[in-house]
Amino acid sequence: MADALNSVVLAKAQLHELDSEFDKEINPDKNCVVQFNPESLKVSFANQVVPPTGAGDQKGTPAFQFVGAGSTKLSLQLWFDVTAMPDPKPDDDVRKYTQKVAYFITPQPKDKQFVPPAVRFQWGSFKFDGIMESLEESLEFFSNDGRPLRASMTMNLSQQKITEFKFLPTAGPGNKVQAGTRELTKAPAGANVPALADSLGKGDIWQLIAAANNIENPRLLEPGQLLDMSASLGTSR
């Protein structure tokens, strides 16, 4: 049973930037892996309809008219807490990590205009492509010198269409790649997160990789334990 539990890798929710056609992922340096997965996802659907006009003396209830494409909205809440990260630094500020999320609501210059980037939210088998309509950040738990150490972010994404759900493959027997991640790395005997990250040229962000993989003791890995070495929580320190 213990071996089975050690082989389980928790999927991390991620935000990726898309091109203007909502097709391909772009700017991988803007990818954001959340620190804590949301507790729930709220998906709402709406059709654009209007009451009929010119009904006159017609009997019965006239049907509403469909006048445009439907829309789908996604609402969720994320939490970031620097005190819950491995080896927190004395000058840590939670906004170092929430700014990665805030990027997706910030309009970017395009064709002499400013438009928000297209964003993909992906978590396991769930994927939602759209535009971030709103983002609310609440800063909590301040240090003695006034640095926010914990934050919650409530975001609302929308897409101007209603589409059927597509279930994406997740990590499991026969699947090498976990949805939303790159190929998972198997830890050899005696490995630890700092050394493994350093061997891939990511030694400066090993703490973020450990936190993104929910590893409590980065100095001790089980032989064969699977890690997403592409994961990070924000800008490197």
C-alpha positions as CSV (number, residue, x, y, z in Angstrom):
1,M,0.0,0.0,0.0
2,A,2.8,2.4,0.9
3,D,4.5,1.8,-2.5
4,A,1.2,2.5,-4.3
5,L,0.8,5.8,-2.4
6,N,4.4,6.8,-3.1
7,S,3.7,6.4,-6.9
8,V,0.8,8.8,-6.9
9,V,1.6,12.2,-8.3
10,L,-0.8,15.0,-7.6
11,A,-1.7,17.1,-10.6
12,K,-1.0,20.8,-10.3
13,A,-3.3,23.4,-11.8
14,Q,-1.5,25.6,-14.3
15,L,-2.1,28.7,-16.3
16,H,-0.6,29.0,-19.8
17,E,-0.7,31.8,-22.4
18,L,-2.3,31.1,-25.8
19,D,-2.0,32.7,-29.2
20,S,-4.8,35.0,-30.4
21,E,-6.5,32.0,-32.1
22,F,-6.8,30.1,-28.7
23,D,-4.9,27.3,-30.3
24,K,-1.2,27.0,-29.4
25,E,0.5,27.7,-26.1
26,I,3.1,30.6,-26.4
27,N,5.6,32.4,-24.1
28,P,6.4,29.4,-21.8
29,D,8.3,31.7,-19.5
30,K,4.8,33.1,-18.5
31,N,3.6,29.6,-17.4
32,C,2.3,29.6,-13.9
33,V,1.9,26.5,-11.7
34,V,-0.3,27.1,-8.6
35,Q,1.0,26.5,-5.1
36,F,-2.3,25.0,-3.8
37,N,-4.9,23.5,-6.1
38,P,-8.4,25.1,-5.9
39,E,-11.0,23.4,-3.7
40,S,-13.6,23.7,-6.4
41,L,-14.3,24.9,-9.9
42,K,-17.6,26.7,-10.9
43,V,-18.5,26.5,-14.5
44,S,-21.6,28.5,-15.8
45,F,-23.2,28.5,-19.2
46,A,-25.4,31.2,-20.8
47,N,-27.1,31.7,-24.1
48,Q,-27.8,35.2,-25.5
49,V,-31.6,35.4,-26.0
50,V,-34.2,38.2,-26.3
51,P,-38.0,38.2,-26.0
52,P,-39.7,38.1,-29.4
53,T,-41.1,41.3,-30.8
54,G,-44.3,42.0,-32.8
55,A,-46.2,39.1,-31.2
56,G,-49.5,40.9,-31.8
57,D,-52.6,38.8,-31.1
58,Q,-50.9,35.5,-31.4
59,K,-52.0,32.9,-28.8
60,G,-49.8,31.0,-26.6
61,T,-46.3,31.8,-25.3
62,P,-44.0,33.1,-28.0
63,A,-40.5,31.5,-28.0
64,F,-37.5,33.5,-27.1
65,Q,-35.1,34.2,-29.9
66,F,-31.5,33.1,-29.9
67,V,-29.5,36.1,-31.1
68,G,-25.8,35.2,-30.6
69,A,-23.3,32.7,-29.5
70,G,-23.4,31.3,-26.0
71,S,-20.7,31.9,-23.4
72,T,-19.0,29.8,-20.7
73,K,-17.5,31.1,-17.5
74,L,-15.1,29.6,-15.0
75,S,-14.7,30.8,-11.4
76,L,-12.1,29.6,-9.0
77,Q,-10.0,30.6,-6.0
78,L,-6.2,30.1,-5.5
79,W,-4.1,30.4,-2.4
80,F,-0.4,31.3,-2.1
81,D,1.5,31.1,1.2
82,V,5.3,31.7,1.4
83,T,5.4,30.2,4.9
84,A,4.3,26.9,3.5
85,M,7.2,26.7,1.0
86,P,10.4,24.7,1.7
87,D,13.1,26.9,3.3
88,P,11.2,30.2,3.2
89,K,13.5,33.2,2.8
90,P,13.5,36.0,5.4
91,D,12.6,38.6,2.7
92,D,9.9,36.6,1.0
93,D,6.8,38.5,-0.3
94,V,3.8,36.5,-1.6
95,R,3.4,39.0,-4.4
96,K,6.5,37.4,-6.0
97,Y,4.3,34.5,-6.9
98,T,0.9,36.1,-7.4
99,Q,2.3,38.5,-10.0
100,K,2.6,35.4,-12.3
101,V,-1.2,35.1,-12.1
102,A,-1.8,38.8,-12.5
103,Y,0.0,38.8,-15.8
104,F,-3.0,37.1,-17.4
105,I,-5.3,40.0,-16.7
106,T,-2.8,42.7,-17.7
107,P,-3.5,44.0,-21.3
108,Q,-0.5,43.6,-23.6
109,P,0.3,45.7,-26.7
110,K,-0.9,44.1,-30.0
111,D,-1.5,45.9,-33.3
112,K,-1.5,49.3,-31.7
113,Q,-4.0,48.2,-29.1
114,F,-3.9,46.7,-25.7
115,V,-5.6,43.4,-25.2
116,P,-5.5,40.8,-22.3
117,P,-3.7,37.6,-23.2
118,A,-5.6,34.5,-24.0
119,V,-5.2,32.0,-21.2
120,R,-5.5,28.3,-20.7
121,F,-6.4,26.9,-17.2
122,Q,-5.6,23.2,-17.0
123,W,-5.8,20.9,-14.1
124,G,-5.7,17.1,-14.7
125,S,-8.4,16.2,-17.2
126,F,-10.0,19.7,-17.0
127,K,-9.1,22.4,-19.5
128,F,-10.6,25.8,-20.1
129,D,-9.4,28.4,-22.7
130,G,-10.6,32.0,-22.4
131,I,-10.0,35.5,-21.3
132,M,-9.5,36.5,-17.7
133,E,-12.4,38.9,-17.0
134,S,-11.7,39.7,-13.4
135,L,-9.1,39.0,-10.7
136,E,-9.4,39.9,-7.0
137,E,-6.4,39.5,-4.7
138,S,-6.6,39.5,-0.9
139,L,-3.4,39.9,1.0
140,E,-3.2,38.4,4.4
141,F,-0.8,37.5,7.2
142,F,1.7,40.3,7.2
143,S,5.2,40.1,8.6
144,N,6.5,42.6,11.2
145,D,8.0,44.8,8.4
146,G,4.7,44.9,6.4
147,R,5.4,42.1,3.8
148,P,2.3,40.1,2.8
149,L,3.0,36.4,3.3
150,R,-0.3,34.9,2.3
151,A,-2.8,35.7,-0.5
152,S,-6.0,34.4,-2.0
153,M,-6.9,35.1,-5.6
154,T,-10.4,34.9,-7.0
155,M,-10.5,34.8,-10.8
156,N,-13.2,34.6,-13.4
157,L,-12.4,33.4,-17.0
158,S,-14.8,33.5,-19.9
159,Q,-15.0,32.2,-23.5
160,Q,-17.6,33.3,-26.1
161,K,-18.9,29.9,-26.9
162,I,-20.3,26.7,-25.4
163,T,-18.4,23.6,-26.2
164,E,-18.7,20.0,-25.0
165,F,-16.2,18.9,-22.4
166,K,-13.1,17.1,-23.7
167,F,-11.5,14.8,-21.1
168,L,-7.7,14.9,-21.2
169,P,-5.5,12.0,-20.3
170,T,-4.0,12.1,-16.8
171,A,-1.0,10.3,-15.3
172,G,-1.7,6.6,-14.8
173,P,-0.9,3.1,-16.2
174,G,0.2,3.6,-19.8
175,N,0.3,7.4,-19.6
176,K,3.8,8.8,-19.3
177,V,2.7,12.4,-19.4
178,Q,0.5,14.0,-16.8
179,A,-2.1,16.5,-18.2
180,G,-0.7,20.0,-18.1
181,T,2.9,18.9,-17.5
182,R,5.9,17.6,-19.3
183,E,7.2,14.0,-19.0
184,L,7.6,13.1,-15.3
185,T,11.1,12.4,-14.0
186,K,11.7,9.2,-11.9
187,A,14.0,9.7,-8.9
188,P,16.9,7.2,-8.7
189,A,17.9,5.7,-5.3
190,G,19.5,8.2,-3.0
191,A,18.3,11.2,-5.0
192,N,17.0,14.5,-3.6
193,V,15.3,17.5,-5.1
194,P,18.3,19.9,-5.0
195,A,20.6,17.5,-6.7
196,L,18.0,16.4,-9.3
197,A,17.1,20.0,-10.1
198,D,20.8,20.9,-10.4
199,S,21.4,18.1,-12.9
200,L,18.8,19.6,-15.1
201,G,20.1,23.1,-14.8
202,K,17.4,24.2,-12.4
203,G,19.3,24.2,-9.2
204,D,18.3,27.8,-8.5
205,I,14.6,27.0,-8.3
206,W,14.7,23.6,-6.5
207,Q,12.6,25.0,-3.7
208,L,9.8,25.9,-6.1
209,I,9.9,22.5,-7.8
210,A,9.7,20.8,-4.4
211,A,6.7,22.9,-3.4
212,A,4.9,22.4,-6.7
213,N,5.2,18.6,-6.3
214,N,3.9,18.7,-2.7
215,I,7.2,17.3,-1.4
216,E,7.5,17.8,2.4
217,N,11.1,16.7,2.7
218,P,13.1,17.7,-0.5
219,R,16.2,16.1,1.0
220,L,14.7,12.6,0.9
221,L,13.0,11.1,-2.1
222,E,11.7,7.5,-2.5
223,P,13.4,5.5,-5.2
224,G,11.2,5.7,-8.3
225,Q,9.2,8.7,-7.0
226,L,7.8,10.7,-10.0
227,L,8.4,14.5,-10.2
228,D,7.3,17.2,-12.6
229,M,10.6,19.0,-13.0
230,S,9.0,21.6,-15.2
231,A,6.8,22.9,-12.3
232,S,7.5,26.2,-10.6
233,L,5.4,28.6,-8.5
234,G,6.7,31.9,-9.8
235,T,9.8,33.8,-10.6
236,S,13.1,32.2,-9.4
237,R,14.8,33.5,-6.4
